Amino acid sequence: MQVILDRDKCTGLGICESVAPDHFEIDDGGELVVLRDEVTDEERATLEDAVRQCPTGALRLAATAPDAA
């Protein structure tokens, strides 16, 4: 899974940062920084919670394509 950020919708409230600080950070300019966009199975529930709590709908999770062999 991968975190997808829609910068046009993000207002930098930081709710996602409070839910998943290993993945998100609000920088000094108030912009959201995605620290890691890859989501492990162990992190999935936490990231789903962060996506669900985003008041602007700026975050979503998407399946990543399998590695090409």
Secondary structure, DSSP 8 states (H G I E B T S, - for coil): -EEEE-TTT-----HHHHH-TTTEEE-TTS-EEES--B--GGGHHHHHHHHHH-TT--EEEE-------
